[in-house]
Amino acid sequence: MDFISSERAVSASNYAPLPVVLAEANGVWLMDTSGRRYLDMMSAYSAVSVGHGHPRILKAMREQAERLAVTSRAYYSDVLGPFLTRLVELTGLDMALPMNTGAEAVETAIKAARRFGCRRRGIPDGQARIIAAEGNFHGRTTTIIGFSSEASYRDGFGPFDGGFDLVPFGDAAAIGKAITPNTCAVLLEPIQGEGGIIVPSPGYFEEVRAICNERGVLLILDEVQSGLGRTGRWFAFEHENIRPDGLILGKALGGGVYPVSALVGTRELMSVFDPGSHGSTFGGNALAARIGLESLAIIEDEHLVERSAELGAYLLGRLSELRSNIVVDVRGRGLWAGVEIDPDVASARSLCEVLAREGVLTKDTHETVLRFAPPLTITREELDWGLERVERVLSRAVN
Ligand SMILES: *Cc1c(COP(=O)(O)O)cnc(C)c1O
């Protein structure tokens, strides 16, 4: 069976997959239909931080699915409380609201911020504005793409309602200048992932936090991709001495098997919600809560945050030593690295195809950047196996 043709015949082409047909996965390894093995250096955009088919995730999932799964939030369950309690403990925040996908949790944060502005800061209803960064990626709903600076995300999908102001990422003073009496929040990724693994200079978030405090504006961080150990800390905001008012989590929270996301925030922010103001049929269901709780426990018990810091430094070191005329820049934090390719010499997409033939799967981002973000469970030996191939492909490209 030609799975590529059959999928292409009936699937809307909103993605351009690499020509690999996957059939199985285990840990950091993926298997195609012919039994070929690939190292996963992408982890489904960080959704698979605990690796594929983690036995504890599968066990929790099976047990919970048999016991209690979806009931809607019309009732309490014996797992949602414990899950949200753990989230609140880990983040140092007060309350959480569970959703499913990252984009839904971002939407939740936008609603929270606007209502907060309206009710607590006296901004007229319908006038609240949010400052975001150029090059942002926060998901694909119409509201969210309405403040994307990426033309291909927006083209033909308007009208957009507005209410967002964009500033350059990494420039704290620009935020200070953009704040008006109607600004309710600043929404940022600590590291821009889809924007090309852009790491702002040290001190940026301390400055942004100080500006937000001074002007009475909320700071909301989208850690859907950077959170839960990816950058070598539980949360990327911990690299600087700050805490956001609202924190958006997703991807890895679902243990690589199920969509689980949440907005976690201060009591002041989260108390803008009252019954009827927001919801999701599947959000916070017992199965999701159990999987979320188990994912957090695995990250903790297997010391994946420490592993990300340690192996991440090693990964970045090895990549930085690459001698190749196609590599313009190497950057990253924890097990999350971006290698910027000179587009005049090679395309990141074609390098991904060559890497796939060598047994390493990753995906370009922003057209010119190769991302490397393996499951945090990867061993040093497995990472070496991948790096050898990456080094071979990138240095071969020199000639
Ligand atoms: C992936 C991502 C999202 C959107 O998550 P979905 O689950 O795809 O809706 C939002 N923000 C960031 C930073 C992301 O990387």
Ligand as a Chemical Component Dictionary entry (heavy atoms), coordinates in Angstrom:
data_LIG
# 
_chem_comp.id                   LIG 
_chem_comp.type                 NON-POLYMER 
_chem_comp.pdbx_formal_charge   0 
_chem_comp.three_letter_code    LIG 
# 
loop_
_chem_comp_atom.comp_id 
_chem_comp_atom.atom_id 
_chem_comp_atom.alt_atom_id 
_chem_comp_atom.type_symbol 
_chem_comp_atom.charge 
_chem_comp_atom.model_Cartn_x 
_chem_comp_atom.model_Cartn_y 
_chem_comp_atom.model_Cartn_z 
_chem_comp_atom.pdbx_ordinal 
LIG C1 C1 C 0 2.708  24.379 19.789 1  
LIG C2 C2 C 0 2.547  25.683 20.451 2  
LIG C3 C3 C 0 1.274  26.231 20.698 3  
LIG C4 C4 C 0 0.002  25.592 20.178 4  
LIG O1 O1 O 0 -0.220 24.333 20.693 5  
LIG P1 P1 P 0 -1.274 23.357 19.957 6  
LIG O2 O2 O 0 -1.398 22.191 20.897 7  
LIG O3 O3 O 0 -0.659 22.982 18.644 8  
LIG O4 O4 O 0 -2.541 24.117 19.793 9  
LIG C5 C5 C 0 1.197  27.412 21.396 10 
LIG N1 N1 N 0 2.301  28.036 21.825 11 
LIG C6 C6 C 0 3.547  27.561 21.605 12 
LIG C7 C7 C 0 4.722  28.298 22.134 13 
LIG C8 C8 C 0 3.714  26.372 20.894 14 
LIG O5 O5 O 0 4.947  25.927 20.642 15 
# 
loop_
_chem_comp_bond.comp_id 
_chem_comp_bond.atom_id_1 
_chem_comp_bond.atom_id_2 
_chem_comp_bond.value_order 
_chem_comp_bond.pdbx_ordinal 
LIG C1 C2 SING 1  
LIG C2 C3 SING 2  
LIG C2 C8 DOUB 3  
LIG C3 C4 SING 4  
LIG C3 C5 DOUB 5  
LIG C4 O1 SING 6  
LIG O1 P1 SING 7  
LIG P1 O2 DOUB 8  
LIG P1 O3 SING 9  
LIG P1 O4 SING 10 
LIG C5 N1 SING 11 
LIG N1 C6 DOUB 12 
LIG C6 C7 SING 13 
LIG C6 C8 SING 14 
LIG C8 O5 SING 15 
# 
